[in-house]
Amino acid sequence: MSEIATPGQLRMSYWRWAMFTVPALVLIGSLMGLLSNSGYDNRWFMALDRPAIVPPGWVFGVVWTTLYVLLGLALAMILHARGARGRGFALTLFFVQLIANFAWSPLFFGMHQVTAALYLVIFILMVTIATTFAFAPIRKAAAWLLVPYMIWLSFATILNFQIDQRNPDAETLVPAAATSQIG
């Protein structure tokens, strides 16, 4: 018997990684959005001049949950590929873009730094492209799992750019106070 592990054992190892990475990314991503008050409940965001391409609020929840699941599966594949050439560099790139991703919502929704958030999303997109190229020689499927994320990041970059262009004073915008008076 020359095998170290059976194919079934190897599959189980991947799924053990995925059972950790997927919930972790969904949870951390959700917490970052929640802590930064992202979305349509944010009075500052609602006061912005938003372009017509802004999707309904529910779309963001569905898309980001799906993307974090895909990112978690891709990460599990690379974590599972012990001994693969370039694995350490690929993981470094992945975590750089992930940390930047988690910083975007607090920067945009929490600190109202629309221009800085634009530069950050461009950075995230560039590092994700590099991550995809680093993942491909290790696990092609992991690289392909990043494609929907890159497409969404491209859309998010356009959206962030349009919001930045339409709201040059976004950083200083103070929305009107909410009122509960019945007239």
Residue pairs with C-beta under 8 A, 6 or more apart in sequence:
5 13
10 80
13 80
14 76
14 77
14 80
15 76
17 75
17 76
17 79
17 80
18 72
18 73
18 76
20 76
21 72
21 73
21 75
21 76
21 79
22 68
22 69
22 72
22 73
22 76
23 72
24 72
25 68
25 69
25 71
25 72
25 75
25 98
26 65
26 68
26 69
26 72
28 102
29 64
29 68
29 101
29 102
30 64
30 65
30 68
32 38
32 102
32 105
32 106
33 39
33 64
33 105
33 109
35 106
35 110
36 105
36 106
36 108
36 109
36 110
37 109
37 110
38 45
38 60
38 105
38 108
38 109
39 45
39 57
39 60
39 109
40 46
40 57
42 109
43 175
43 176
43 178
44 109
44 112
44 173
44 174
44 175
45 109
46 175
47 173
47 175
47 176
48 163
48 166
48 167
48 170
48 173
49 163
49 166
49 167
50 163
50 166
51 159
51 162
51 163
51 166
53 158
53 159
53 162
54 159
63 152
66 148
67 148
67 149
67 152
70 145
70 146
70 148
70 149
71 98
71 145
71 146
71 149
73 142
73 145
74 94
74 135
74 139
74 141
74 142
74 143
74 145
74 146
75 94
75 142
77 135
77 138
77 139
77 141
77 142
77 145
78 84
78 87
78 90
78 91
78 94
78 135
78 138
78 139
78 142
79 91
81 87
81 138
81 139
84 138
84 139
85 137
85 138
86 134
86 137
86 138
87 138
89 134
90 131
90 134
90 135
90 138
93 127
93 130
93 131
93 134
94 131
94 135
96 127
97 124
97 127
97 128
97 131
100 120
100 123
100 124
100 127
101 124
103 120
104 117
104 120
104 121
104 124
107 113
107 116
107 117
107 120
108 114
108 117
108 160
112 170
112 171
112 173
113 171
114 160
114 163
114 164
114 167
114 170
114 171
115 164
115 171
117 160
118 157
118 160
118 161
118 164
121 153
121 156
121 157
121 160
122 157
124 153
125 150
125 153
125 154
125 157
128 146
128 149
128 150
128 153
129 150
131 146
132 143
132 146
132 147
132 150
133 143
135 142
135 143
135 146
136 143
163 170
164 170
167 173
